[in-house]
Amino acid sequence: MKIVIVGTAYPLRGGIAHYIALLHKHLSKKNDVEIVTFSRQYPRMLFPGKSQQEQGAESTAVAAEQLIDSINPLTWYSAAKKIAAKQPDLLVFKYWMPFFAPSYGVIAREVKKRAGSKILFICDNIIPHEKRPGDTMLTRFAFQAVDFFIVQSRAVERELLAFHPSAQYRFVPHPVYEIFGNSLKKSEARKKLRIKDERVILFFGFVRKYKGLQTLLAAMPRILGKVKVRLLVVGEFYGDEDMYRKQVSDLGLEQNVSIYSEYVPNEDVGTYFSACDVVVLPYVSATQSGIVQIAYQFDKPVIATDVGGLAEVVLDKKTGFIVPPENPNALADAVVRFYKEKREPQFRANVLREKKKYNWNTLVKGIEQLAESGR
């Protein structure tokens, strides 16, 4: 089957680029697969980070044509013409926010018209966490051209069916990331990071308000009153970094919180996950999170809030703890319980078993079954 994937890809950076590189790798085992990505993904004025380009080792380097300027409609039509010339049986889009709905909608319609290709959207969200006027209208425009959907959490499945009750789709859990290398011994990872603390918890990824770092910081005094821990905050801030640093200062946490406010190159990701005992996701809202899949890659338990589909992947009292969102006391008590009850070995053993079902072959099979059903 000839497949073209459209979405963020190397040399652009981030979790979606990582996802598409892995999807390409696994789909290519049985299919002829190409990638089309952006020449410009976001206008600089709309991008909250420091760079849109991948840095460091090229572990996600895949051949991709940079044909799409997200804000130049002329490129949408020219990209569609070039894609249609490839005569794909299936055109796959990675969809996560309505900003891309106009370009995706135009390209999908044009390729379907020119080449008769089937259109599949892999949906991270239906409507984004940080909602804006017009989101529903834009999403509806894009979805009108779609034949099939893949959803990767029951929360997104519910959103899809509320939005598009007759959608033809498959539910396939988000696979575990496998691009960040092997685990290090905890002692070795901590030595590399110059960490001497006995207990280490990790908050990882782009820092946005909906990810709830403010709740975790608010929980730290209660945690420190019962167990001594170090919190690693690792990731680029997409917002007011000074607000969080002020919270650290106001709560007197300078000696217990380490902030690494940079995008982490792929080759360094494993060091941070290997160094920690547990990953904490204090999200205010979510549908799913690729951070859980990275944690599972490194056999790490997770403490997360009960929002979106997080409780589908983080099994309460088995692979971690699930707590109510925006509740610093409950979050603190879960962290303390993790250490006081010495849950790490038990949770880690359960993670090793649980993560086996989050594999790329299952996703590839779901995509191929949908494509075959449309022939």
MARLOMI-557786 format. One record per residue (C-alpha): residue number from 1; residue in one letter; x, y, z. Coordinates in steps of 0.5 Angstrom, whole numbers, plus 500, padded with zeros to 3 digits. Layout:
// residues N
pos | code | px | py | pz
NUM | A | X | Y | Z
...
***
This chain:
// residues 375
pos | code | px | py | pz
1 | M | 500 | 500 | 500
2 | K | 502 | 507 | 498
3 | I | 502 | 512 | 504
4 | V | 504 | 519 | 505
5 | I | 504 | 522 | 512
6 | V | 503 | 529 | 514
7 | G | 505 | 532 | 520
8 | T | 511 | 535 | 524
9 | A | 517 | 531 | 522
10 | Y | 525 | 532 | 523
11 | P | 528 | 537 | 522
12 | L | 522 | 540 | 526
13 | R | 522 | 538 | 534
14 | G | 518 | 535 | 539
15 | G | 514 | 529 | 541
16 | I | 509 | 529 | 535
17 | A | 516 | 529 | 530
18 | H | 518 | 523 | 534
19 | Y | 512 | 520 | 534
20 | I | 512 | 521 | 526
21 | A | 519 | 518 | 525
22 | L | 517 | 512 | 529
23 | L | 510 | 511 | 525
24 | H | 514 | 512 | 519
25 | K | 519 | 506 | 521
26 | H | 514 | 501 | 523
27 | L | 509 | 503 | 517
28 | S | 515 | 502 | 512
29 | K | 516 | 495 | 514
30 | K | 510 | 493 | 510
31 | N | 508 | 499 | 506
32 | D | 511 | 504 | 501
33 | V | 511 | 510 | 506
34 | E | 513 | 518 | 505
35 | I | 513 | 524 | 510
36 | V | 511 | 531 | 508
37 | T | 512 | 536 | 513
38 | F | 512 | 544 | 514
39 | S | 517 | 549 | 511
40 | R | 514 | 553 | 517
41 | Q | 510 | 550 | 522
42 | Y | 508 | 556 | 526
43 | P | 509 | 564 | 525
44 | R | 515 | 566 | 530
45 | M | 510 | 571 | 533
46 | L | 505 | 565 | 535
47 | F | 511 | 560 | 537
48 | P | 512 | 561 | 545
49 | G | 518 | 557 | 545
50 | K | 525 | 558 | 543
51 | S | 526 | 554 | 537
52 | Q | 522 | 550 | 532
53 | Q | 528 | 546 | 530
54 | E | 531 | 539 | 533
55 | Q | 538 | 540 | 537
56 | G | 543 | 535 | 538
57 | A | 543 | 528 | 536
58 | E | 539 | 526 | 530
59 | S | 535 | 520 | 533
60 | T | 529 | 522 | 529
61 | A | 532 | 524 | 522
62 | V | 527 | 521 | 517
63 | A | 527 | 524 | 510
64 | A | 521 | 529 | 509
65 | E | 519 | 534 | 504
66 | Q | 518 | 541 | 507
67 | L | 512 | 543 | 503
68 | I | 507 | 546 | 507
69 | D | 507 | 553 | 510
70 | S | 502 | 553 | 515
71 | I | 500 | 560 | 514
72 | N | 500 | 561 | 506
73 | P | 495 | 557 | 503
74 | L | 498 | 557 | 496
75 | T | 503 | 552 | 499
76 | W | 497 | 548 | 501
77 | Y | 495 | 547 | 494
78 | S | 502 | 546 | 491
79 | A | 503 | 541 | 497
80 | A | 497 | 537 | 495
81 | K | 498 | 537 | 488
82 | K | 505 | 534 | 489
83 | I | 502 | 529 | 494
84 | A | 497 | 527 | 489
85 | A | 502 | 526 | 484
86 | K | 505 | 520 | 488
87 | Q | 498 | 517 | 488
88 | P | 497 | 515 | 495
89 | D | 492 | 509 | 497
90 | L | 492 | 513 | 504
91 | L | 494 | 520 | 507
92 | V | 495 | 520 | 514
93 | F | 495 | 526 | 518
94 | K | 497 | 527 | 525
95 | Y | 492 | 532 | 528
96 | W | 492 | 536 | 535
97 | M | 490 | 543 | 534
98 | P | 485 | 547 | 530
99 | F | 491 | 552 | 528
100 | F | 492 | 546 | 522
101 | A | 485 | 545 | 520
102 | P | 485 | 549 | 514
103 | S | 491 | 547 | 511
104 | Y | 490 | 540 | 513
105 | G | 482 | 540 | 510
106 | V | 485 | 543 | 504
107 | I | 490 | 538 | 503
108 | A | 486 | 532 | 504
109 | R | 480 | 535 | 499
110 | E | 485 | 536 | 494
111 | V | 489 | 530 | 494
112 | K | 482 | 526 | 495
113 | K | 479 | 529 | 489
114 | R | 486 | 529 | 485
115 | A | 488 | 522 | 487
116 | G | 482 | 518 | 490
117 | S | 486 | 517 | 496
118 | K | 483 | 515 | 503
119 | I | 484 | 520 | 509
120 | L | 486 | 518 | 516
121 | F | 487 | 523 | 522
122 | I | 490 | 520 | 528
123 | C | 488 | 525 | 533
124 | D | 491 | 527 | 540
125 | N | 485 | 532 | 541
126 | I | 479 | 534 | 538
127 | I | 479 | 541 | 541
128 | P | 485 | 543 | 545
129 | H | 486 | 544 | 552
130 | E | 487 | 552 | 551
131 | K | 481 | 553 | 547
132 | R | 480 | 559 | 542
133 | P | 474 | 562 | 538
134 | G | 473 | 558 | 532
135 | D | 476 | 552 | 534
136 | T | 470 | 548 | 533
137 | M | 468 | 551 | 526
138 | L | 476 | 549 | 524
139 | T | 476 | 542 | 526
140 | R | 469 | 541 | 523
141 | F | 472 | 544 | 516
142 | A | 478 | 539 | 517
143 | F | 474 | 533 | 519
144 | Q | 469 | 533 | 513
145 | A | 474 | 531 | 509
146 | V | 476 | 525 | 513
147 | D | 474 | 517 | 512
148 | F | 477 | 514 | 518
149 | F | 480 | 516 | 525
150 | I | 485 | 513 | 530
151 | V | 484 | 515 | 537
152 | Q | 489 | 513 | 543
153 | S | 485 | 514 | 549
154 | R | 478 | 513 | 551
155 | A | 477 | 521 | 553
156 | V | 479 | 523 | 545
157 | E | 474 | 517 | 543
158 | R | 468 | 520 | 547
159 | E | 470 | 527 | 544
160 | L | 470 | 524 | 537
161 | L | 463 | 521 | 538
162 | A | 460 | 527 | 541
163 | F | 463 | 531 | 535
164 | H | 462 | 526 | 530
165 | P | 457 | 521 | 532
166 | S | 458 | 517 | 525
167 | A | 466 | 517 | 525
168 | Q | 469 | 511 | 523
169 | Y | 475 | 510 | 527
170 | R | 479 | 505 | 531
171 | F | 481 | 506 | 538
172 | V | 489 | 504 | 539
173 | P | 493 | 506 | 545
174 | H | 499 | 511 | 544
175 | P | 505 | 506 | 543
176 | V | 511 | 507 | 548
177 | Y | 517 | 512 | 545
178 | E | 523 | 508 | 543
179 | I | 528 | 513 | 541
180 | F | 531 | 515 | 547
181 | G | 536 | 510 | 548
182 | N | 537 | 505 | 554
183 | S | 536 | 506 | 561
184 | L | 542 | 508 | 565
185 | K | 543 | 506 | 573
186 | K | 540 | 511 | 577
187 | S | 546 | 512 | 581
188 | E | 550 | 513 | 574
189 | A | 544 | 518 | 571
190 | R | 544 | 522 | 578
191 | K | 552 | 523 | 578
192 | K | 551 | 526 | 571
193 | L | 546 | 531 | 573
194 | R | 550 | 532 | 580
195 | I | 545 | 530 | 584
196 | K | 546 | 527 | 591
197 | D | 539 | 527 | 594
198 | E | 536 | 520 | 596
199 | R | 529 | 521 | 593
200 | V | 528 | 525 | 586
201 | I | 521 | 526 | 583
202 | L | 521 | 529 | 575
203 | F | 516 | 533 | 572
204 | F | 518 | 533 | 565
205 | G | 516 | 537 | 558
206 | F | 514 | 543 | 555
207 | V | 511 | 547 | 561
208 | R | 504 | 550 | 560
209 | K | 499 | 552 | 565
210 | Y | 494 | 546 | 564
211 | K | 500 | 542 | 566
212 | G | 499 | 544 | 573
213 | L | 506 | 545 | 575
214 | Q | 504 | 550 | 580
215 | T | 500 | 545 | 583
216 | L | 506 | 541 | 584
217 | L | 510 | 546 | 587
218 | A | 504 | 548 | 592
219 | A | 505 | 541 | 594
220 | M | 512 | 541 | 595
221 | P | 512 | 544 | 603
222 | R | 507 | 538 | 605
223 | I | 511 | 533 | 601
224 | L | 518 | 536 | 605
225 | G | 515 | 536 | 611
226 | K | 514 | 528 | 611
227 | V | 520 | 526 | 606
228 | K | 526 | 529 | 603
229 | V | 526 | 529 | 596
230 | R | 528 | 533 | 590
231 | L | 524 | 536 | 584
232 | L | 527 | 536 | 577
233 | V | 523 | 541 | 573
234 | V | 525 | 539 | 566
235 | G | 523 | 543 | 560
236 | E | 522 | 549 | 556
237 | F | 517 | 554 | 559
238 | Y | 511 | 556 | 554
239 | G | 509 | 562 | 559
240 | D | 511 | 566 | 564
241 | E | 517 | 562 | 567
242 | D | 518 | 568 | 572
243 | M | 512 | 566 | 575
244 | Y | 514 | 559 | 577
245 | R | 521 | 561 | 580
246 | K | 517 | 566 | 584
247 | Q | 513 | 561 | 587
248 | V | 519 | 557 | 588
249 | S | 522 | 563 | 592
250 | D | 516 | 564 | 596
251 | L | 515 | 557 | 598
252 | G | 522 | 557 | 600
253 | L | 524 | 551 | 595
254 | E | 530 | 553 | 592
255 | Q | 534 | 548 | 596
256 | N | 529 | 542 | 593
257 | V | 527 | 544 | 586
258 | S | 532 | 544 | 580
259 | I | 529 | 548 | 574
260 | Y | 532 | 546 | 567
261 | S | 529 | 551 | 563
262 | E | 531 | 548 | 556
263 | Y | 528 | 544 | 551
264 | V | 532 | 537 | 552
265 | P | 535 | 534 | 546
266 | N | 533 | 526 | 545
267 | E | 540 | 524 | 547
268 | D | 539 | 527 | 554
269 | V | 532 | 525 | 555
270 | G | 534 | 518 | 558
271 | T | 539 | 521 | 563
272 | Y | 533 | 525 | 567
273 | F | 528 | 519 | 567
274 | S | 533 | 514 | 569
275 | A | 535 | 519 | 575
276 | C | 528 | 519 | 578
277 | D | 524 | 515 | 582
278 | V | 517 | 517 | 579
279 | V | 515 | 521 | 574
280 | V | 509 | 526 | 576
281 | L | 504 | 529 | 572
282 | P | 500 | 534 | 575
283 | Y | 495 | 536 | 569
284 | V | 489 | 541 | 570
285 | S | 487 | 538 | 564
286 | A | 489 | 533 | 559
287 | T | 486 | 528 | 554
288 | Q | 493 | 523 | 554
289 | S | 500 | 525 | 555
290 | G | 506 | 522 | 551
291 | I | 510 | 523 | 557
292 | V | 507 | 517 | 560
293 | Q | 510 | 513 | 554
294 | I | 517 | 516 | 555
295 | A | 516 | 514 | 563
296 | Y | 514 | 507 | 561
297 | Q | 520 | 506 | 556
298 | F | 524 | 507 | 562
299 | D | 520 | 503 | 567
300 | K | 518 | 509 | 571
301 | P | 512 | 509 | 575
302 | V | 507 | 515 | 574
303 | I | 503 | 519 | 579
304 | A | 498 | 523 | 575
305 | T | 491 | 527 | 576
306 | D | 485 | 524 | 574
307 | V | 484 | 528 | 568
308 | G | 482 | 526 | 560
309 | G | 485 | 519 | 559
310 | L | 491 | 519 | 564
311 | A | 488 | 514 | 569
312 | E | 487 | 509 | 563
313 | V | 494 | 508 | 562
314 | V | 497 | 510 | 569
315 | L | 493 | 504 | 573
316 | D | 492 | 507 | 580
317 | K | 496 | 503 | 586
318 | K | 499 | 498 | 580
319 | T | 503 | 503 | 576
320 | G | 503 | 509 | 580
321 | F | 497 | 513 | 583
322 | I | 492 | 517 | 581
323 | V | 489 | 523 | 584
324 | P | 484 | 529 | 583
325 | P | 487 | 535 | 579
326 | E | 488 | 542 | 582
327 | N | 489 | 539 | 589
328 | P | 496 | 540 | 592
329 | N | 494 | 536 | 599
330 | A | 492 | 530 | 595
331 | L | 498 | 530 | 590
332 | A | 503 | 531 | 596
333 | D | 500 | 525 | 600
334 | A | 501 | 521 | 594
335 | V | 508 | 522 | 593
336 | V | 509 | 521 | 601
337 | R | 505 | 515 | 600
338 | F | 510 | 512 | 594
339 | Y | 516 | 513 | 599
340 | K | 513 | 511 | 605
341 | E | 510 | 505 | 603
342 | K | 516 | 503 | 598
343 | R | 512 | 502 | 592
344 | E | 517 | 503 | 587
345 | P | 519 | 496 | 586
346 | Q | 512 | 494 | 586
347 | F | 510 | 499 | 581
348 | R | 516 | 498 | 576
349 | A | 515 | 491 | 576
350 | N | 507 | 492 | 574
351 | V | 510 | 498 | 569
352 | L | 514 | 492 | 565
353 | R | 508 | 488 | 564
354 | E | 503 | 493 | 563
355 | K | 507 | 497 | 557
356 | K | 508 | 491 | 553
357 | K | 501 | 493 | 550
358 | Y | 503 | 499 | 548
359 | N | 506 | 497 | 542
360 | W | 507 | 500 | 534
361 | N | 505 | 494 | 531
362 | T | 498 | 494 | 534
363 | L | 497 | 501 | 531
364 | V | 500 | 499 | 524
365 | K | 495 | 494 | 524
366 | G | 489 | 498 | 526
367 | I | 491 | 503 | 520
368 | E | 492 | 498 | 515
369 | Q | 485 | 495 | 517
370 | L | 482 | 501 | 517
371 | A | 485 | 502 | 510
372 | E | 483 | 495 | 508
373 | S | 476 | 497 | 510
374 | G | 475 | 503 | 505
375 | R | 477 | 499 | 499
***
